[in-house]
Amino acid sequence: MLTERRYAADSAAADDWYLGNILRDDDLLIGALARRGLSAVRVDWARDDVDWSAFRTAVFRTTWDYFDRFAEFMAWLERVESLTRLCNSAALVRWNLDKHYLRDLAARGVPVVPSRFLERGQPSSLADLLGETGWSEAVIKPCVSGAARHTYRVDRATAAAVQRLLDPLLACESFLLQPFVADVVTTGEDTLVAIAGRVTHGLRKRAKPGDFRVQDDHGGTVHHLEPSVEQVEFAERALAACDEMPAYGRVDLVRLDDGSLAVMELELVEPELWLRLYPPAADAMAAAIAAVTSADT
């Protein structure tokens, strides 16, 4: 079970709720795997002393530094995929690492939040893009990112200031511009967790007052959600549009201003799954991992 150096410890201090949550989820999954006759250990993906061929399968769980060490991570991925099975697969991981996948989903008929891509090394004017799209307010974020890294809310009054932050970043990486979705602030971002293409449970992520970022890194909170039939069908249709069915994943949904559902993000690499809030999902995930582990090569 792949983690990273910040979260590789086997126990958490009493006041370290963040690592405590990670370990609770991982313990649930380790127990569910054990009931299927599979042993599991947590390993930092970047350790240089690991014989990856000794493992039947490596499952991405909390590799939450990959976007800060992207070149190193991609080199590791290329090397390790020939040594053990990866879950989700290396091909699916490569596709989902870069938010250009939203363009693929849209081409396959899955509604996504409208998106404009600002490509690396190509000068782009936020003020001009806001004018072209007619968006009064937007959010811009890197195409390879997580935890709201370099994510900014921008309107025509702040475009010049955000542009100054963006220009040096665009020299190194591509960005995604999307209209600001008011429902994220008024209602929250709904997250549906799915195992082997079927939704197991849902959550609603809310930003703290005065913010728009729903991640707990920025003060966001997570609440129980009983997903509607419409949401479940929508999420499962989005997952079915992938090149292959993910063993596990998360579909982050919002309602656009016209009331329709749209994919905000499809998280297939190392999604937070909140197994601790719905323990039966750990059993479903263990079954999916067991199927990958026993599949014919």
Secondary structure, 3 states (H helix, E strand, C coil): CEECHHHCCCCCCCCCHHHHHHHHHHHHHHHHHHCCCCCCCCEECCCCCCCHHHCCEEEECCCCCHHHCHHHHHHHHHHHCCCCEEECCHHHHHHHHCCCHHHHHHHCCCCECCCEEECCCCCCCHHHHHHHHCCCEEEEEECCCCCCCCCEEEECCCHHHHHHHHHHHHCCCCEEEEECCCHHHHCCEEEEEEECCEEEEEEEEECCCCCCCCCHHHCCEEEEECCCHHHHHHHHHHHHCCCCCCCEEEEEEEECCCCCEEEEEEECCCCCCCHHHCCHHHHHHHHHHHHHHHCCC
